[in-house]
Amino acid sequence: MRATADERPYIFARSGGTTMFTGNKEHLLANYLTAFGKLRAAHPEARLAVIGRKELTEDVDGVVFLNCLSAHLLWIGERTRSLTGPHIEFATAVANPVAVKLGPRCTPEEMLALHGVLNPRNQPGRLTFVLRMGRAHAYERSRLLLAAAAGAGLADRFVSDPMHGNGVTSAKGVKTRTMRAIEEELRAFFEACRDTGTLPGGVHLEVSGDDVTECVDAEIDDAYLAERYRTSCDPRLDPAQALRIADLVGHLLAGTPAAEPALSLTA
């Protein structure tokens, strides 16, 4: 596939200024994303750079990276974040901001090692950690990682993903998520941020603009799910549910220090 995307974020005019809108994408298929790679520098040696040859990511003029034009922010999933795997290796070579999802099994040592590889200069905006713990572990595991990050002085941003750690299956085998679990994880994340002095960096949600029936309130009802279950992968919030979560986030933000969180919506 030929890369035709523009590396610049989308800019929208608004009253009194402009709004920057950027896209995010999971780094999953290495061959696909490599096709979007564009060398940032024209140094002769840099032209020979190939993903995996880390010795060529630095030359006499400084750092040479690739721009990956498939999205602004590339994120790596909980199951593909191995320090010795190709996904992390690709992320070390791109100039894009990158993110990594961390689940309840992630230790502070693993998180600090990922930081050392992906953001060795501790640059603000370079690396985001997305916590997807599941409501049962959300406060305990989030607080553990946030405390370690604060102690090490990491400049990385921390975001809550209350969706992916809370997947459940109905009696008929339909994948869904409950609003109760999503809300509980969000509350736990904000509490952990407050207790460690961490600014909440955003919320990662999966949302549909259609009136789908893919996420339930509290009780799992197969008849309700069957009405308008449209997703071929992950269950999404409908517009009313998304507004309910946005209202909750607004109330939770009111109890935190001034910050500029980024609300990431994945359709």
FENKAZI-V45020 format. One record per pair of residues at least 6 apart in sequence whose ideal C-beta (glycine too) atoms are under 7 Angstrom apart, sorted by the first residue. I is the first residue (numbers start at 1). GAP is how many residues later the second one is. Records with the same first field share a line. If there is no record, write none. Layout:
BEGIN
I: GAP  GAP
END
This chain:
BEGIN
1: 31  34
3: 32  33  35  66
5: 31  64  65
7: 60  62
9: 11  12  13  63
10: 11
11: 7  9
12: 6  7  9
22: 50  51
23: 48  49
24: 47  48  49  51  240
25: 45  46  49
26: 49  51
27: 6  47  48  49  60  63  64
28: 52
30: 56  60
33: 35  37  57
34: 17
36: 32  33  34
37: 29  31
38: 28  29  31
39: 7  8  10  27
40: 24  25  26  27  55
41: 20  23
43: 16  18  21
45: 11  14
46: 10  13  18
48: 8
49: 7  15
51: 38  39  42
52: 37
54: 38
56: 8
57: 6  7  8  35  36
58: 6
65: 28  29  30
66: 27  28  29
67: 28  29
68: 6  26  28
72: 24
73: 23  24  25  26
74: 17  20  22  24
75: 23  24  25  26  55
76: 11  12  15  24  25
77: 24
78: 23  24  25  54
80: 7
81: 6  7  19  33
82: 6
83: 30  31  34
88: 29
91: 7  27
92: 25  26
97: 28  29  31
98: 20  29
99: 29  31
100: 14  29  30
101: 29  31  60
102: 9  27  28  29  43
103: 29  30  62
104: 29  30  33  37
106: 39
108: 36  37  40
111: 18  34  37  38
112: 36  40
115: 12  39  41
118: 9
119: 7  8  37
122: 32  33
123: 32
124: 31
127: 29
128: 28  29  31  73
129: 27  29
130: 29  31  74
131: 11  14  27  29  30  58
132: 29  32  33
133: 8  9  32  52
134: 31  32  51
135: 31  46  49  50  53
138: 47  50  51
139: 49  52  53
142: 46  47  50
143: 49  52  53
146: 12  46  47  50  52
147: 49
149: 7
150: 46  47  48
157: 44
158: 40  43
159: 42  43  44  45  105
160: 25  26  29  43  44
161: 43
162: 20  23  24
163: 14  19  42  43
165: 20
166: 11  12  15  16  19
167: 8  10
168: 8  9  10  52
169: 6
170: 6  50  52  55
171: 51
172: 50
174: 48  51  55
175: 60
176: 38  39  40  44  49  59
177: 38  58
178: 38  39  40
179: 36  38  39  62
180: 37  38
182: 63
183: 65
186: 17  62  63  66
187: 65
189: 11
190: 10  62  66
193: 6  7  63
194: 62
199: 58  60
200: 56  59  61
201: 60  61
202: 59  60  61  62
203: 46  60  61
204: 60  62
205: 32  37  40  60  61
206: 28  30  31  60
207: 29  30  35  58  60
208: 28  29  30  59
209: 30
210: 20
211: 17  27  28
212: 16  17  18  24  26
213: 11  12  14  15  16
214: 15  17  21  22
215: 20  21  22  26
216: 8  9
237: 8
253: 8
END
